[in-house]
Amino acid sequence: MAFGVLAERPMRGRGWIKALRQEEVRQVRARIAELERDLMATQGRHRRFETGHELRNAKFRLQRLEECIAAIPDKM
């Protein structure tokens, strides 16, 4: 058993991976919307800084996920 655990798992296709990434995009977009609402309603400099930092990270993550999805071909 040279392959260990991987030999026992079924292979996943491009469609499954793409759907997984699209679900991640939906979750990140929802989090971005929540953070934007929080940023407008937040009082206190430190809390706004934290929220803004998390918002920038979420937008960066969204950009990377969208690039990843775009790179996955629909069909060969």
Secondary structure by P-SEA (a helix, b strand, c coil): cccccccccccccaaaaaaaaaaaaaaaaaaaaaaaaaaaacccaaaaaaaaaaaaaaaaaaaaaaaaaaaccccc
